[in-house]
């Protein structure tokens, strides 16, 4: 079976030609950056202009570290210690040493717990008879037209091949809630096809084609193929495909070809993930705005930041470090009333403004049961009772009330690369529109506590980094449509339960810009050069998503591990495999900052 691959012409100068295409399930997800996906699928194509050297970064994909350690534990690494706890620690150590990144000590506890959780799931599957005794490999791939226009289909998973050759399972590793993991039908089809028809492969460099495992007779076609999601921390398991290789191939042929459009490139989608993109330095899709953030220092590694992340850093630097820098698993905390209220009010405003007319009293009837804007937001009667007083203050200061207001848009995405600081900055103004004079206006809306409006208005730009950033963006020439325009305005809409006010800032006023730039620079500088990541003075522990990893000595399950949980180290002695299983090479690649997987 051969399916057509969209052609791609790199939009930047290059002397290299794609010798093969490597497609993983993540490339099939809609909404990504087409140019980034097209380049990732052709790993041997490089821009002529070399990317600036960057030092090693801190490991931010601990799920990958757990997977690599499991490959060593289950794939026949006979040099590991006999003691179960020591064996797991040694596998993690070796996987970390082979990594491109430097791993922080804080990454160890969740990785240890994840490995033990996975082994317990595996033990349960064995006991139930759901998975026979198996051999474990890191890489299976299906090669299409290997002697012509080579295309490799591959998936990031832990692959189990039963020792009798009849069953293959691809285990997709996640932290929790296996049944709730979002996977498109085309993704599952590709993974199932690779698991059912793929060959065991190795690679020495990621930009070179896979090669069949040397010294290994390839396994026979199995009778059964499964794709199973494993939530390692909560021991959850969910089967997404269970069928024959022929059924997997049929599903692949029906669903995958129509999901390959991103491989043709042709468009960009700037976001925080640009900070980890290997072609950022030659990409025309991201706005370069040197000096935007006002920071005098330079980050050796490109990093990304947003106003919400700056807010988190101010509340608790350690929370941001654990969740964002180290990528530790998060447990959704109980959202506070102010966060719930702010989120719901923003959703109402976005829905109301999408109609293209000014908000009015009829949009906010006294009774929750009456049909209005809130009807489609699934609010409870209590939600409506809490939010309605705030929304009433919006009436009369709606952007559509402005005479001559045009091109009103909600939730505008902004991504700018401050090349002086080497920081990618992302923000989302709540609304953007042109006023009667043709100036762009960016609006930020904030709900306030019952105390209402602050007495000292000079603290607002220091308090709300979004507003300060919006002023700096307009002052430096950024506009929503990319065209030249008069210096714009920033509106800070403050909504309390009994009063509201819109405060306007002129991005053409030098003093206003100076105050905004100074405030923003202070916030960014404090985050960018923070090397200790202390716990905040008043940390929001009750709602912290990484609270369980913040203890001085987080719980480790390794002391409770028994030898029964780990498989014996043995040779591959089945008829289809004539030699001992080699230690499987780890998958190379640096994860993008905002992506779940680096492939």
N, C-alpha and C positions, 0 to 999 in steps of 0.2 A: 504494500500500500504506500502510495506517495501523494502527499498533499502539497499544493503550491504555497510558497513563502513569499510574502510581499517584498518587493525589492526596496532597497534603501540606498540613497546617495547621501553620504555624510555632508552636512552643511558647512564644514570647516575643511581647510586644506589637509590632505593626508596622502602619504605615499604608499600606504598599505591597502591591501585588498582582502576582503573576507575569504578565508580559506574554508570556513565552515560556519554554520549557524547552530547555536545551542539554545534551546527553548525549554524553560522551566514553567511550572504551573503558575508562578507569580507573574509571568509575562502576559498571562491571559486576563488579568484583572482590569476591568474598564476604569477609565478616569485617571490613569497615570500619565506621566510625561512621555510622550511618544518618542522623542529623540533619545531620552535616557534609556528606555526599554530597547529601542533599536540598536543602540550601541552595546548594551549589556548582552544582547543576544549574539553579538559578533565580537567576542572578547579579543580577537587578534587584530582588530582595527584600532589604530592609535592616531591621534592628531599629530601633525608634524611639529606643532608647538608643544614642547614638553610642559607638563604641569609642574609648578614649583614644588620642591621637596618639602615634605612635612614629616615631623618626627612621629615615633610611635604614639598611638593614643591609648587611653584607658579603655579596656574592654567594655563594650556597651551591649553585647548580645550574649548574655549568659546562657540562654537556651542552647546556643551553638556549642558553648563549652560543655554543657551537660551531655549533649548528643555525641561530641567527640570522645568524651570520657566513656560513655556507654559503648561506643564502637570498640574501644580498647578492652573494656571489661567482657564484652560478649563476643568479640571477634577473634579471640584466641591469642591474646597477648600474654604468653606464658612467663614472661619475665616479671610480672607483677607479684607482689608479696602474697603469701598464703592467707594471712590473717584478713578476714573480711573487711574490717574498718580500714586497715592499712592499705588494703588492695584498692578500695574506692578512692582513698586520698591520693594514692600513687597514680591512679588513672587520671584524676583531675590535674595533678601536678604535671604529668607528661603532656596532657592535652593543652594546658596553659603554656608550657614551654614551646610547643610547636606552633602556637598562635602568633599572628602578626601583632597582637595587641599586648599591652601590659595589664594584668588583671589585679584589681584591688582586693584586699582581704575581705571586704564586705560582700563580694560576689560569691564567696565560698558557701555560706550557709544555704542560700536558696538552691545552689547547684547540688549540694549534698542531699538536701531534702528531696529535690526533684529526682535524683538518681535512685534513691531508696524507694520513692513512690513508684517509679517506673518498674523497678524490679518486683515490687509487690503486685502491680498489675499483671506483669508477665507471669508471676507465680500463680495468680488466680486464673489466668487464661489456660495455663497448663493443667491446673487441677480440674477445670471444667471440661477439658478436652477440646477447647476451642482453638488451640494452637499447638501442633505437635512439636517435638524437639526440633530445634532449628539452628541453622547457621546464620550469622548476622554479617551484613555487609553495609558499607556506607553508600556505595554508588552502583546503581544499575542504569543503563541507558539503552535507548533504541536508536539505532543509526539508520537514517533514511538516505538512500543513494550514497553509500559510503565511498564509492569509487568515482563519483561525479560531483554534484553539488551537495556535499555532505551536510545533513541536518541531524542534530542530536536532540532527542527528547529526554529530559532528565528531571528528577524531582528531589528536593531536599527532604530526606526521610531516613528512618532506620528500617532497613529491609531484612525481613526474616524469610529464609528459604528452608522449608522443612528438609530434614536429612534424607527423607525418602523421595524428595523431589516432587511431591504431589501438591503442596500448598505453598503459596507465597503471600506474605502480608507486608504492606507498606505502612509503617507507623509514623504518623504525622505528630510530632511532639509539640505540645502546648503546655502552658502552666496549669490552667484550670478549665473546668466546664467544657469538656469535650463536646457535648451535645450542642453547645451554643456557638462553637467556632464557625465563622462564616467562610464557606468554601463554595465557589461557583460550580455549576454542573460541568462546565468545560474543564475546570481545574481537576475535579475528581476523575473525569474521563482520562485526562493525560496521565495522572498518577497511576490509575489502574492499568493503563496500557503499558506504561514503563515497568510496573511491577510484574505484569503477566508475560510480557514479551522481551523484556530487556536482558542484556548480557551483563555479567559482573565485569566492571571496568576499573581502571586506575588512571591517574594522570599525575604528571610531575609538575606541570605548570598549568594554571587555569586557562591561559590563552592558547593552549595546545589541545588538539582533539583527544578525546578519551581513547584508551587502548584496552583491549581485552586483558583481563588479569593473566599475567604470565604464569605458566606452570599449572594453570587451573583448567580442567575440563569444564566447559560451560554446562550449567544444569539443564535438565530436560524441561520441556514445556509442562507446566503444572496443570492439574485438573481444576484447582480452585485459586482464585485471586481475591484478596480483600484489601480494602483501604480502610484503615482504622485510625481515628484520632484518639490520642492519649493525653489526658490532663494529668500531668505527673504529680502535682502537689496535692490534688484532691482525689487521686486514684480513680479518675473517671475514664470511661472508654465509650466510643461511639463508632459503629461501623457505617461507612458511607458507601461502600460498594462491596458486593459479595456475589461473584459470578465466575464465569469461565474466561480464559484469555480471549476467546472469540467474541464473547459479549463485550469485553472491555475494548477490543479493537473496533467493534461496531459503534460503540458509544463515542470513542475517539474520533472516528471518521465523520460522525454526524455533528459533533459539537465543537471540536477544536478548530477546524478551518475557518469558521466564521468569527472566531475570537482572536485572530492573529493580526488585526488591523494596526495595533500599536507598533508592530515590528517594521512597518513601513516608514516610521518617523513622520516628519512633516509639521510637527507642532511641539510646543513646549508648555509645561505647566509649572511655573516657578513655585517653590514652596521651601519649607525648612530643610527638606531633603537635599536641596542644592548644595548644602554644606558638605555632604559626603559624596557628591557626584564627581566621577573621574574626568568628566569633560566640561566642568563648570568654567574652567579658564578660557575655553574657546566658544562657549555658548553665548548666543546673542539673545536668548530668551529672558535672562535675568538682568534687571536694571543695576548698573554699577553706579553707586553714589558715594564716592570717597568723601569722608568727613561727616557723613550723615549723623553718626552717633556722637560725635564730638570727643571721642576717646583718643588720647595721645599715644597709647601703647599699641602693640601689634601682637595678635595671637598667632603663634607658630603653626597651629593647626586651625583650619577653618572651622568655625563653630556657628551655631544658629541660636537665636534668642527671640523671644516675643514678649509683649507687655505682660501677658499672664504669667510667663515664667519669671519675669522680673519681680512680679508681685509675690510669687511663691518664694523666691530667693530672699526677699525682704522679710517675709514671715518666718522662714526657716531654711537657711542655706543647705542644711543637711537633707531635708526632704527633697529639694530639687536635685541635689547631687545623686542621691540613691535612685530616684525615679528616672531622671532624665540622662544624667551622665553615665550611670552604671546600668541603666535599663533593668533594674530589679523588678520582679513580678509585683503587680499592684493588686491590692484587695480594695475594691470600691468601698469607700467609707460612707458614713451617713452624712449626706449633704446638709449643711447648715441652712437655716431659714433664709438668710440673706442671699445665698447662692441660688437656692430654689426660686426665690422671688425674682432675682435678677434675670435668671435664665428664662423664666416664664414670661416676664414683661418683654424681654427682647424678642421672644418668639411671637408674641401678640403684635408687636410693632412691625415685625417683618411681614407677617400675614396681612396686616391692615394696609401697609404701604404697597404691597404687591398689587393691590386693586387699582392703584394709580389715582386715587382720590383722597382728599383730606379726611382725617379722622374726625368724627362728630359724636355728639352725645348719644345718638341712636345706636352707635357701635357698642355702647356700654350700658345696656339696660340694667335696671336694679336687680332683676331676678336672674339667677344663673340658668334657669330652665328656658329662658327666652333665647331664641336663635340669634346669634350675632357672630362676630369674629372669633370669639373664644370657642365656639361650638366645635370647630375642627381641631382644637388643640387638646382635647380629652382632659380638660380641667375638671376637678371636683368642685362641689359647691364651696368648700372651704378655700380652695385655690382662688376661685373667683372673688370671694369675699376679701381675701388678703390683697390681691393684685388690683382690683378695681379702683381703690382710692388713688393709687400711684398713677394709673393710666388716665384717670380723670384730669390729672395735672398736665398731661400731654396735650389735651385739647386746647386749641388756640396757639400752640407753638409747634404744630406739625409742619414738616418741611413743605407740604402741599399748601399750607396757608400762606407761604411767602409769595408775594406778587411776582409773577414771571418765573417761578421755579420750574426748572425743566430737567429732564434726564435723571430723575430721582431713582436711585438704586440702593438696595439694602445689602449690607454685608459685603463690601468690596474687599477683595483679597489683594494684599500688597506684599511683595517680596523685593527687598533691595539688598544688594551686597555692598557693604561699606568696605571697600578695598584698602582703605588706610588702616582699619582695625582688623581686617580679615574676618569679619562677622557678617553672617546673613541674617537680616532682620525681617521678621514677618509680623504683620498686624492686619486687623480686619475692622476698619471703621464701620460703625453701625449703619451709616447712611452717607451717600454722596449725591450732590445735586448741583446744578448751576443756578446762580441767582439771577436777578433781572439785569445785572451788569455783565453777565457772562463769566463771572468768577466761579471757580469751583469751591464748594463748601463741603467740608468733611465734618460729620457729626458723631459725637460719642454720647451715649445715653447711659446714665448711672442712676440706680435706685439707692436712696439713702435710708439710714435707720430712722426709726420714729422720731429721733431728735431733730430731723429736718435739715435744712441748709446750714452749712458751717458759717460761723460768724466771720472768720478770717478767710477771705477769698484768695489771698496770696498763696495759700498752700495747695491750691487745686492742681496746678501743673506738676508740683512735686509729688502729689498723691496719685495722680492718674497719668501713668506713663503713656497711655494711648493718646491722650490729648497732646502731650508734649511731642510725641513722635509725629503726630499728624501735622503739627506746626512746622517741624523740621522738614518733613517730606515736601510740603507745599513751598516752603521757603527755598528749597533746593531744586525746585522746578518739576517735581513729580506731579502728574495729573492722571486721573483715571483713564483718559483716552489716549494718553501719550503725546498729546498735542501741546504746543505752546499756549500759555494763557496768562492772564493777569494774576498777580499774587492773590492767593485765595484766602479763605476764612476757615477757622475751626470753631465749631459750636460744641460746647459742653452742656448737655441737657441734664439737669439734676432734678430728679423726681422724688419728692417725699410724699407721705400719705396725706398731707394737708396743704402743701404748696410745692410749686415747681418753678424753675427758672432756667433760661438759656443764656449762658455766658459766652460771648463771642471774642475770639482772638484773631487779630489781623496778622497773617503770615508775611505781610509786606512791611511790618513795623520792626525795625532792627532791635529795639529793646525787648519786644515780646519774643522774638526769635532767640535772643541771647539768654533770656530767662529759661525758655523751653529747652534750648540746647544744653545749658548748664545742668538743668535738672535731669535730663535724659542721660547725659554723659556720666553723671555721678552714679546713677543706678546701674548703667552698663559696666562702668569701671569696677564697681564693687563686686559685681558678679564675675566679670571676665578674669580678674586676677585674684579670685578667692582660691586659695590652695589648702585651706583647713576645713572648710565646710562645717562650721559649728552648728549646733542646735540653736534655734532662735530663742530670744529672750522670753517670748510668749508663744511657743510653737502650737500650731493647731493639731495636736496629737489626736483628738477625738475624730477628726475627719481625714487624717493622714492615710494615704493609700499604701505607704511603705513602712508603716509603724512597726510591723512585725520584724523588720530587718534593722531596726534602729537601736536595738538593745546593745549594751556593751558586749555581752556574750550571748548572741542568739542561740536558740535551741539547735542542737545538732543530733540527728537520729543515728549517727554512725556507731555510737557505743552500744546501740541496741541491735545492730545488724548481726545475724547469725550466718554461719557458713551455708546453710540450706538455701539462703536467698540468692546466692551467687552460683553461676553454672561452673561445672568443672572445666578446666582447660584441657582440650583434647584436639587431636588431629582431625582433619576432614578426611574421613575414611570411607565415605560412601562411593558407590560405583561411579557416580557422575563427577567425582572430584578426587583427583589422584594425588594431590599434595597437601601439605599442611597449610592452613589458612594464614596468609601473611597479615601483618598488622596493617590495617586499612589507613590509607593516608587521609588526613583531615581535608575538608573542603576549604579551599582558599577563598578569600574575599573579605573586604572590610564593610561592615554594615553601614547603610545610610542611617543618619541620625533618627529619622522619623519613620523608618520602615521596619516591619516586623522581621523580615528576612533580607539578607544582603544579596539575593540572587534575582 
